[in-house]
């Protein structure tokens, strides 16, 4: 199932071409798994929706992906079996870079519920904290507003993602969380290089799946590097 949507509000009236681009966005809904013949390319933006923020209590309900072409693929997972071999293959594919914003949470949920370690990864929240040291606003809404010029709506953030039927509003919201990560990554890479922090950021990305595993094993609230 797919449809066109225009979920964004732009604060710059001169960006008519961007408005047209969003109006032509297509959201593809997949039940249970990605199609086996779908090729999302070498860099894929990924996000998830869950029943809550506790890894071991709350179910993983939805995973959304985009190759940065204006389309979003939203997978409503079949719980509790999570029989989604095509999705798992993308997440574990060492030749496909997965883009996240606060990937620590999603990666832990994927390992806990899907049984896969997600690598290689890039987290725009980590990159933002390393590059945008002039601000403490590193949420997705703030980062996308500044670096992509897009105002995201968060109205559906706390809705029921375990519902049997997802609303068009929920699907549009899910899509919006992945559609702009490619642009944001490009802008952040330029800033990281300018500030001489590219290698530091890469080391953080490489460690992220381990940080997610520590969360699952009980160290989610502890800084194991701290003296105390």
N, C-alpha and C positions, 0 to 999 in steps of 0.2 A: 504494500500500500504506500502511496506517495501523494503529496500535494505540495502546492506552492504556498509560501507564507512570507509575510513582511513584518517581523516582530520588533523592529528597532526604531528608536527615535533619535534623530540626529540634531545636534546642537549647532551645526553649521549649515545654513540653507544653501551654501554654494556647492555642497557635495551631492548634487543631483545624480551623478553617475553611481555613487555609492548606494543611494536609495533604490535606484533601478536594480542594482546588483542584488540587494537583499530581497526585493520583490520577486526576483526570479529564483530565489533559493528553493530547493526541493528537499523535503524531509521524507526519507524512506523508512517505513516501519517494518521490522522483521520480527516474526514471532519465533522465539527460541534460539535462533542462531543467525549468523551472517550467511548469505548465499555462498556456496562453495566456489563459484566462479568469479566472485567479486575481488577485484584487484584495487587496493587502496593506495598503492605506491609505496615508496621507501620512507615516507614521513607521514605519520597518522596522528591526528589529535584525538585524545581519548578522555572521557569523563564517565562518571557513573552516578546513579541515583539509588538510594538505599532507604530502608525503613527507619533508619536512625544512624547515630554516629558511634555505636558500640560494635566493634568488629565481631565479637563472639555472640552477641545477642541479636543483632539486626541483620536481616536478609539483604543481599544484593539483588536489586530488582531490574535495573535498566543499565545498559552500557551504550553510550553514543560515541560515534567516530566520524571523523571527516578528513579527507585528504587535502583540504584547503581549496577545493574547486567550487565552493558555494553549495555543495550538497552535504547533507548529514544523514548518517545511517544510525537509526535508533533500534536497539535490540531489546525487546521485552523478554527477559529470561524466564524459563520454566523452572519454578522452584518445586521441591528441593533438589531435583535431580541435576540441574545445571548441565544438561547434555548439549553442549555447544562447541563441538570440536573445531569449527572454522574460526570462531572468535578466539578460542584458546590458542590456536595456531598463530594468529596475528600477534597476540600479546607476547608470546614466547619467541617469536621469530627474531633471531639475532641480526637479521638484515633490515629490519624495519624499526626506525626510531619512533618511539611513542612520546607524544607531547602531552603534558599534563599541566594543570594549575593546582598546586598542592597535591602532587602525585603520591605523597606518603600515605594518604588515606586510601586512595583508589588501589594502589599496588598491594596494600595489606588486605583489602577486601577481595581482590582477585586471587591472592594466594590462599586466603582462608576458605573462600567459597568455590573457586574454580580449580584450585590446586595447581596453579601455574605461577612461576616467577616471571615477572614482566621486566624484560630487558631488550635492548638498551632504552634509556628513558631520558627525558629532558623536562625539567619542571620550571615553568615560567614564574612561579612564586619565588623559588630560590634565586633564579636569575634576577628577578626584580629587586630582591633584598640586597643582592651583591652589586647591582648596577645603579639602582635608583636610591642612593643613600641620602638624597635631598628630601625624602619623604618617608613617613611611616605607614603610608597607605598602599598596601600590597595585595589587597583583595582583587579578585578577577574583575569586578565591575570598575574599580579604579584604574587598574592597569590597562584594560581594554579601552576605557574612555581616553586615557592620555596617549597611548601608543597606536591605537587603531582608529580613534575618532568616532567610536560607537558607544551609544548609551544603552547598556543592557538592562532588561527588566528582570527583577528577581521575584516577581509576584508568585510564581509557582514553586519556589524553592522548598517550601515545607508542606507540599501537597502529598496525597497518598499515592506513593509510587508502586505500591503493591496491588493496586486496583486491577480488576480483570480487563478493563478497557481504559486506556489512557486517553485523556482529552486532547483535542487539538492544541489547547493552551499549554498542556504539559509537554507535548512533543515539540512545540516551538521553543519552549524554555530549554529543554534538553539540547536541542540543536544549537541554540545560541551559545552554549558553554564551550562548544568545540569549533565553531565556524571561524573564529578570529585568532586562534592560537598560532597559526603559521605566521601571520603578519606580526603578531606580538613577539614571537621568537626571533624573527629577522631583526626587528628593532632592538631587542635586548642584546642580541649577539653583537650588533654594532657598538652598543654602549659598553658591553663587557670588554670588547677588544680595545676600545678607546681608553678604558680605565686600567687595562692590563690585568684583567681578572678572568680571562677565558679559561685558563687551565684550572684555576681554583673552582670555577663553576662546574667544569667537567668532572672534577674529583668528587664534588658533592653529588652530582647526578649518578655517578658510578656507585656511590655508597647508598643511595636512596633505597634500593630493594632490601639492603641489610637493615636500614633504619626501620623499614616497614615490618620486617620479621621480628625485630626487637619489640615493636609495639604488640605484635600478636603473642609474644611470649612473656608479656608482663612488664616491660620497661617503658610503656607508653608515656608515663609521667615523670620519668627519671632521666637526668642528664648523666649518662655513664662516664662522660669525660670530666665531670666536675670533681673538685677536690673532695667535697663532702658527700 
